[in-house]
Each structure stands twice: as structure tokens, then as C-alpha cells.
Amino acid sequence: MAPLRYSINISLDGCCDHRGMVPDDEMHRHSVEILDEADALLFGRVTYEMMETAFRRPPEPGSRPEWMEPFARTMHAAKKYVVSSTLERVDWNAELVRGDLGEAVQRLKRASRKGLLVGGVQLPLALAELGLIDEYEFVVQPRLVGHGPTLFAGLSKCVELTLVSRREFGSGAVAMRYVPSK
């Protein structure tokens, strides 16, 4: 069965609001590498709509740096699964995931070759509760934001993790990958 990976940027004080992060070319290259490790993306409604707004249409000239374009192209082309009980339909190379979350994700993992990548806050919380995340990557940004959502608020049980890799970036950010401890 292919793995389900979770990757997210967080600040040193635990904020995971994308508006609190400072993007740069090195971080975007890393994100493209992470996207390339997956056959498809798994999003909740909020993350899907945020990504669609940011990356579906070609940008206005000069509206974003050139180094962001490889990420934008990769995001645009990626197969997407959207978990939502409120959306009636999706497009942008996406399909809705309905019904029992655990069964649906297990089915997607069985059908995947390289694996799935999940983003966001609420959906990963539900997936962690079900024990379905096979790898966690936290890209810790060297800043204090002081507000915004935090990860795994309300998690009902501890998830013990084992560090499997660490990568430092020129900005001072550190990407740490973990797998659930056995």
C-alpha cells in the first residue's frame, strides 16, 4: 500500500497559517520535490479552494516571482482528491471524496503507486486520529507569528513519532520528517 504523507510549514510558535510564512525559491523547490513524490494530492475544502485560487489561473504579469512558477505548474497539473461534505462538485483535475473517510483513504492508498500527499489542518487531524498518516514533514520557519491556527488541536491521543530525516535551508528553516513509532 502506498504511503500517505503530510507536509506543512509552521512557525517556531506553532502557527500554520500560510500568510505567516515567508516564501522563497529554496522552499518552493523543496515543495516541488515533495509534490513529485506523490501520485495525487488529498485536500479538504479549505485547502483545495486556497490552492485553486492561488494556482489555477495564470498569474497577472509581475504578480508573483518567477521562482514560484515551477511550484505553480506542478500544483496546477497534479491530480487532486477533495474531502468535502459541502462542495457539490470540483474540477481542476480533482474529484470529490465522499463517505467513510478511513475507507476512502485506504482505497486511494491501495490505488496509488508513489503515494498521496495531504495538506491543510483539519483533514490531517482527522487522518491522524484514524492512524492513516504514514509520514509527517514539518518545515519549521524561523519566525514567531503570534496568531493563527495550530496543528492537531484537539487530537484525542498522542502520536509517537520517530525522526527519519532533517534538512536545513539557507533561510534558517528546517524540514523534519517523521514516521509513526511502532
Disulfide bonds with the S-S distance in Angstrom:
none
